């Protein structure tokens, strides 16, 4: 495992690869690659393999965590007139 894991966007920047180039190289959907690179979507194991292979690195060198915190909302909200 690599000493320092970096997000996908950082690897793309260092390699000089744009989202559109990565889409072409991997065959994945453009919206999906944009979401993964932006840290808004967690890639599946197969998607991780394809993205890492396109960058010429191991999938273990990429940090796959969300950049945007995932918040879980509960309750019905203020429209129901009662607290949860």
N, C-alpha and C positions, 0 to 999 in steps of 0.2 A: 504494500500500500504506500502511496506517495506521502511524503512528509507534510506537504501542504496541499490541501484540496482547494480548488478554486471553482467558482460558479461557471456555468457554461458560457455565459456572455463574456467573461474574462478570457477564457480560452479562445473564443472566437475573435476577440479583439487582438490578442497576441498573435494569432495565426493570420490575421487580416482577412477573415472570412465573414461575409455578410449573411444575414438571415436568408436572403434569396439564394445565395450560393449553397448554403447548408441544406435548404429545401431541395435543391436540385441534386445534391450529393446523396441525400438520404432517402428521397422519395416520400418524405413525410409531408403532411399538410402544412401550409404556410402559417395558418393561425395557431396550429399546435406548436410548431417550432418557436414562434414568437412568444407564446405563453410560457413555454419551458425556459427559454432564454431569459425571459423577464422574471422568472421565479414565481409565476402565478399558477403553475401546473406541475405536478409531479409525474415525470415520465415513467412509463412501464419499463420492465426489464429489457424487453425487445427494443423499445425506442432508445433506451440508454445505450445499448450495444451499437445501434446504427449511428447515433450521434457521435459517440466516442470514436468509432471506426472512421467516420468521415473526417474527424479532426486528427486522426493518427495517434490517438492516446488511449489509455485504458479507461474503462468506465469508472474505475476506482479513483482516478485522478480528478474527477468532477464532483463538486458538491451539489447534490440534487435537492437540497432543502428549499422550502418556500422562502422567498424574499419578503413577501407580503404575509403578515400574520393571518392565520385562518381563524375566524371568529365564529363561534356557534351561538346562534340566537335561540332563545327559548321563550315560550309564551305566545300569547295571542296579540300582544301589542296594545297601544293606547286606544286603538279604534274600538275595542270591546268594552272599555270603561271600567276595567278591573285590573288590578295588578297581578302579576304572576308569582 
